[in-house]
Amino acid sequence: MVKSVNKFIAIDCETFPIRSGLLVPRLVCGSISDGTTKRLLKREDWLKSLLELINSKVNICGHHICFDLAVAVNQDPRLLVPVFKIYEQGRVYDTMVNGKLIDIAEGNHDFCDYKAPDGTVRRLKTKHSLQQYVLRWFHNDLAKGKDTWRLRYGELDGLDIENYPSEAIRYAEDDALWTHKVNAKQLEYAGVEIPTRILQTQASFVLHLMGVYGLRTNRNRVGVVRNKMLEEFQLLERKLFESGYLKPKGGKYARDLKKIRNAVIEAYDAQGLPVPVTDKDNVSTDAEVLESSNNEDLKNIAKYVSLQHDIGIFLPLLIAASEIPFNPSWNVLVNSGRTSCGSDEAVGNLQNFPRGGDTRSCFEPRKGNYYCSVDYDVAELRSLAEVSFLLFGHSVLGDELNEGKDPHLALGADLINISYDEAVARRKDKDVKEARQFAKIPNFGAPGGLQPPSLVSYAKGYGIELTLERAKELYSKWINHYTEMREFFAYNKSQARFGQTTTHKHPITEFVRGDIGYTQLCNQWFQNLTAIGAKLALWNVSRTCYTDNKASLFGSRPVLFLHDEIVTEIPKERAHEAAYQQTEIMKDSMNVYTKRVPASASPALMDRWYKGAETVLKDERLVIWEPK
C-alpha cells in the first residue's frame, strides 16, 4: 500500500479495450501513486487497495476518474455503495473536471495560450487530456505514440506484475504519478476549493453510469423510420437536381454552392435583410440561414443536408442499438456550466436528436420497464425570476409563477388586450391560443439579449413568420410587462460594456465563467442556475436508483439527461410510486438554488421516447402517455 503524503492518492486502471455496448471492460491491473512513489497492482490487489482508500480519510484523484471507478464497481459490485459515499463526501477529485472548471473561469475552455520554457507562446485548441495538462503545467510532453500499451493490457491478463514488460509497467504507473502531480498543481493554482467542483465531479460520475447503461432501440420501428427517411431524402434529391441546386459528382450528387449563395443573396435582398456571411466574408449557407430565407428551394437544401447527416450518422446508430446498447458520450461541462452529449469521436447527440423521421420513437425501454420523463416547468424562466428577486428585490415574472400563472398566457393576454382571467376562460379560443404561442418568442428569446431583428429569426423555430414591425411590437409588450428586465439588461451592460468581456461568478451557484460578453452574460444568469440545479437533481435521482434499496426508485436507471428533463427506465410494477418519487427529488434539488421561485415538475410514462409527453392519470394512478 502506498503511504499518503498529502492525503491524496491518485488511481488509474488498465483494462481490456472498450468496445461498442461495453464502456466498463474487464479490469486487468491498476496503479496508485502518492505523488512521490508509484506502484502497479494486479486486479485483486488494486480493488482491495481501492476499498482501503475509501474506508480511510484519504482523498482519491484520477483523470476522468468516473471511468476507473465505474470499472471497479463493475468488477466488484460491493464497491457501488462505498463509491457513491465518497462522491457524496466530496473526497473524489477528477483532474479533467478540475481543469475544465479552471479553464472556463479563465476563458480558456476552447483555446488556450501555451507559454513554453523559452518564452515562446502558441495558441492551442484546449484538450482536457492528461497529456495536455502535463504539457501546460509542467512543460513535459507525454506524447504517446501508436505503439503504447494503452490498448494492449488484455494481453497481460492473468500474468503476475513482475512478468509484465517494463514499458507496460512504466506506462501505467506514470499515468497515476502525473495525475497526482496535476491534481496538486490545480488545487495550488486555484488557492481555494474550486467552485462547484464537488457537484460537477458527482455529475460526471452519474452521467458516465448513464452512458454505461445505455439505450436500446426497436428493430422493426427502426426499419419503418429508415424507409421514411430514405423516401424523403430521395424525393428532395430529385427536386433539387431538377432545380439545378445539385449536380452529379463521382456517382453521387454535390451541392452547387455558387448557385446556392446567389439564391441566398436574392432571398435576403428581397426581405430587406442583410445577407448573412461567414467569418471569412463568404455568403453563409448554414442551415439556419437557409431555413430563414423564405425560399422553398433553400429550405429543401437545409432539409436535404440534415437528412444526409442523419442517414449517415444516426441511422447506423439506431440499427446497432437494436442489438447492443448504444452508449452515448456525456460531457459534464461546457462554458455555461451545462452538459453536452456526443463528440467528433463519439457520435450521437441525444440532447439535440433529429426531429425528422420520428427517430426518437425508435428508442424503447428494456422489457418490464417504462420510460419516465420528469420535465421542469419553464425552468429557465423560474431561474430568471430567482435572479431578479436576488438582484433587484422584485420580479413580475416571479410573482406570476408563484401565483401559479402561466407566463405565456399572461403575456399573451397583454398582446390581445384582455385580462389574465379572461384569457384563462377563453384558453381554447383561436386568438388566445395564437397569442400564447406568440408570447413564447420574447419570453424565451429576449431574456438572452435578443433584439427585435434577432427575434424574427428566433420565431422561425416556433414555425412563426414575423415581420420586423411585429417583432418590435412583441418586444415592447414584453419589456413593459416584465418591468424588471430593463434593470436586468442595464445591470449586465454595466458589467460587459461596448463589446468588452468580463468574469462572472454566479452569486447563487458560485460557478465562475471568464471572458464573457453581454449576451452570454444575460444567458448565463438563468442557464447556469438551471444547469446546476438539474445536475444536483441527476445526482440525487441516480444515487437513489443505485443505492437506496428502500426507495420506490431503487433499481430504476437514468438513461437521458436533457438539460431540464431526466428520463429514467422504471419497473412497470411500481411506475406510479417511482415516477412521483423522482419528481419530488428533482423539485427538492432545484429548490436548493431557487428558493424564492420554487420549482414545478411533473412525470409522464412512455413505452417509447417521445417529445412532449404529459401526465396521464387513470383512477388516480399514472399511466402511459401516447401521441394522438
Long-range contacts (C-beta under 8 A, 24 or more apart in sequence): 1-49, 1-52, 2-32, 2-33, 2-34, 2-37, 2-38, 2-39, 3-34, 3-37, 4-34, 4-58, 5-34, 5-35, 5-36, 6-34, 6-35, 6-184, 7-57, 7-58, 7-59, 8-34, 8-35, 8-58, 8-59, 8-60, 8-61, 8-93, 8-180, 8-183, 8-184, 9-33, 9-34, 9-53, 9-58, 9-59, 9-60, 9-61, 9-180, 10-34, 10-35, 10-60, 10-61, 10-62, 10-176, 10-177, 10-179, 10-180, 10-183, 11-46, 11-50, 11-53, 11-60, 11-61, 11-62, 11-65, 11-68, 11-176, 12-62, 12-63, 12-68, 12-172, 12-175, 12-176, 12-179, 13-46, 13-67, 13-68, 13-71, 13-72, 14-149, 14-153, 14-172, 15-71, 15-153, 15-154, 16-153, 16-154, 16-157, 17-151, 17-154, 20-320, 20-324, 20-327, 21-214, 21-324, 21-325, 21-326, 21-327, 22-327, 23-67, 23-70, 23-208, 23-211, 23-212, 23-214, 23-327, 24-70, 24-71, 24-73, 24-74, 24-212, 25-71, 26-75, 26-154, 26-157, 27-71, 27-72, 27-75, 28-153, 28-154, 28-156, 28-157, 29-153, 29-156, 29-161, 29-164, 29-172, 30-68, 30-172, 31-172, 31-173, 31-175, 31-176, 32-176, 33-173, 33-176, 33-177, 33-179, 33-180, 34-180, 35-177, 35-180, 35-181, 35-184, 38-173, 38-174, 38-176, 38-177, 39-173, 40-161, 40-164, 40-169, 40-172, 40-173, 41-161, 42-160, 42-161, 43-75, 47-72, 47-75, 47-76, 47-79, 50-79, 51-79, 51-82, 54-79, 54-82, 54-83, 54-85, 54-86, 55-82, 58-91, 59-91, 59-92, 59-93, 60-86, 60-91, 60-92, 60-93, 61-92, 61-93, 61-94, 61-95, 61-179, 61-180, 61-183, 62-93, 62-94, 62-95, 62-179, 63-94, 63-95, 63-96, 63-130, 63-133, 63-175, 63-179, 63-182, 64-94, 64-96, 65-92, 65-93, 65-94, 65-95, 66-94, 66-204, 66-205, 66-207, 66-208, 66-209, 67-208, 69-205, 70-205, 70-208, 70-209, 70-212, 74-212, 80-546, 80-547, 81-547, 83-205, 84-543, 84-546, 84-547, 87-201, 87-202, 87-205, 88-202, 88-543, 90-197, 90-198, 90-201, 92-201, 92-202, 92-205, 93-183, 93-187, 93-197, 93-201, 94-201, 94-204, 95-130, 95-133, 95-179, 95-182, 95-183, 95-186, 96-128, 96-130, 96-204, 97-197, 97-200, 97-201, 97-204, 97-332, 97-333, 98-183, 98-186, 98-187, 98-190, 98-194, 98-197, 99-128, 99-133, 99-182, 99-186, 100-128, 100-200, 100-332, 100-333, 101-194, 101-195, 101-196, 101-197, 101-200, 101-333, 101-512, 102-186, 102-189, 102-190, 102-194, 103-128, 104-333, 104-335, 104-337, 104-512, 104-513, 104-514, 105-195, 105-503, 105-512, 105-513, 105-514, 106-514, 106-515, 107-501, 107-503, 107-513, 107-514, 107-515, 107-516, 108-514, 109-334, 109-335, 110-335, 112-136, 130-175, 130-178, 130-179, 130-182, 133-182, 134-178, 134-181, 134-182, 137-181, 137-182, 137-185, 137-186, 138-178, 138-181, 138-182, 138-185, 140-178, 142-174, 142-178, 144-171, 195-505, 195-510, 195-511, 195-512, 196-337, 196-509, 196-510, 196-511, 196-532, 199-532, 199-535, 199-536, 199-539, 200-332, 200-333, 200-535, 202-535, 202-539, 203-332, 203-339, 203-535, 203-538, 203-539, 204-332, 206-538, 206-539, 206-542, 206-543, 206-558, 207-330, 207-332, 207-339, 207-538, 207-561, 208-330, 209-542, 209-546, 209-558, 210-328, 210-330, 210-542, 210-557, 210-558, 210-559, 210-560, 210-561, 211-327, 211-328, 211-329, 211-330, 212-327, 213-325, 213-557, 213-558, 213-559, 214-321, 214-325, 214-326, 214-327, 214-328, 214-559, 215-321, 215-325, 215-326, 215-328, 215-350, 215-363, 215-559, 215-560, 216-321, 216-322, 216-325, 216-326, 216-363, 216-364, 216-365, 216-366, 217-318, 217-319, 217-321, 217-322, 217-326, 217-362, 217-363, 217-364, 218-322, 218-362, 218-363, 218-364, 218-608, 219-319, 219-322, 221-361, 221-362, 221-364, 221-608, 222-315, 222-318, 222-319, 222-322, 222-362, 225-318, 225-357, 225-358, 225-359, 225-361, 225-362, 226-315, 226-318, 226-319, 228-357, 228-358, 229-307, 229-310, 229-311, 229-315, 229-356, 229-357, 230-311, 232-303, 232-307, 232-356, 232-357, 233-304, 233-307, 233-308, 233-311, 236-300, 236-303, 236-304, 236-307, 237-304, 239-300, 240-297, 240-300, 240-301, 240-304, 243-297, 245-297, 245-301, 246-304, 255-301, 255-305, 257-285, 260-285, 260-290, 260-298, 260-301, 261-285, 263-293, 263-295, 263-297, 263-298, 264-289, 264-290, 264-293, 264-295, 264-298, 266-295, 267-293, 267-294, 267-295, 267-298, 268-293, 270-294, 288-457, 291-460, 292-457, 292-460, 294-465, 303-356, 306-354, 306-356, 307-356, 307-357, 310-354, 310-356, 310-357, 310-359, 313-347, 313-348, 314-347, 314-348, 314-353, 314-354, 314-359, 317-347, 317-348, 318-359, 318-362, 321-362, 321-363, 330-561, 332-535, 335-513, 335-520, 336-513, 336-520, 336-523, 336-524, 336-527, 336-528, 336-531, 337-509, 337-511, 337-513, 337-527, 337-528, 337-531, 337-532, 338-527, 338-528, 338-531, 338-563, 339-531, 339-535, 339-561, 339-563, 341-561, 350-560, 350-562, 351-561, 351-562, 351-563, 355-611, 360-608, 360-609, 360-610, 360-611, 361-608, 361-609, 361-610, 362-608, 362-609, 363-608, 363-609, 364-607, 364-608, 364-609, 365-559, 365-569, 365-607, 366-569, 368-571, 368-572, 369-556, 369-569, 369-570, 369-571, 369-572, 370-569, 370-570, 370-572, 370-575, 370-605, 370-606, 370-607, 370-624, 371-559, 371-567, 371-568, 371-569, 371-570, 371-605, 371-606, 371-607, 371-608, 371-609, 372-556, 372-567, 372-568, 372-569, 372-570, 372-575, 372-578, 372-579, 372-582, 372-603, 372-604, 372-605, 372-606, 373-565, 373-566, 373-567, 373-603, 373-604, 373-606, 373-613, 374-565, 374-566, 374-567, 374-568, 374-579, 374-582, 374-583, 374-586, 374-601, 374-602, 374-603, 374-604, 375-564, 375-565, 375-601, 375-602, 375-604, 376-530, 376-534, 376-564, 376-565, 376-586, 376-590, 376-599, 376-600, 376-601, 377-599, 377-600, 377-601, 377-602, 378-407, 378-600, 379-530, 379-533, 379-534, 379-564, 379-590, 379-599, 380-444, 380-447, 380-526, 380-527, 380-530, 380-564, 381-407, 381-443, 381-444, 381-447, 381-526, 382-530, 382-594, 382-597, 382-598, 382-599, 382-600, 383-525, 383-526, 383-527, 383-529, 383-530, 383-533, 383-593, 383-594, 383-597, 384-447, 384-488, 384-525, 384-526, 385-596, 385-597, 386-508, 386-529, 386-593, 386-594, 386-595, 386-596, 386-597, 387-488, 387-508, 387-525, 387-526, 387-529, 388-484, 388-487, 388-488, 389-596, 389-597, 390-507, 390-508, 390-596, 391-487, 391-488, 391-491, 392-484, 392-487, 392-488, 394-484, 395-482, 395-484, 395-597, 396-481, 396-482, 396-483, 396-484, 397-482, 397-484, 398-596, 398-597, 401-597, 401-600, 402-597, 402-598, 406-436, 407-439, 407-443, 408-436, 408-437, 408-439, 408-440, 408-443, 409-436, 409-439, 410-439, 410-481, 411-439, 411-442, 411-443, 411-477, 411-478, 411-481, 411-482, 412-436, 412-437, 412-438, 412-439, 414-477, 414-481, 415-439, 415-474, 415-477, 437-462, 437-464, 438-464, 438-474, 439-478, 441-466, 441-471, 441-474, 442-474, 442-475, 442-477, 442-478, 443-478, 446-475, 446-478, 446-479, 446-485, 447-485, 447-488, 447-522, 447-523, 447-526, 448-519, 448-522, 448-523, 449-489, 449-492, 449-518, 449-519, 449-522, 449-523, 450-519, 451-475, 488-522, 488-525, 489-522, 492-518, 492-521, 492-522, 493-518, 495-521, 496-521, 508-593, 509-593, 529-593, 529-594, 530-563, 530-564, 530-590, 531-563, 532-593, 533-589, 533-590, 533-592, 533-593, 533-594, 533-599, 534-561, 534-563, 534-564, 534-566, 534-586, 534-589, 534-590, 536-589, 536-590, 536-592, 536-593, 537-566, 537-585, 537-586, 537-589, 537-590, 538-566, 539-589, 540-585, 540-586, 540-588, 540-589, 541-566, 541-568, 541-582, 541-585, 541-586, 544-581, 544-585, 551-581, 552-577, 552-578, 552-581, 553-578, 553-581, 553-582, 553-585, 556-582, 560-609, 567-609, 570-605, 575-605, 575-622, 576-621, 576-622, 579-603, 579-605, 579-622, 580-622
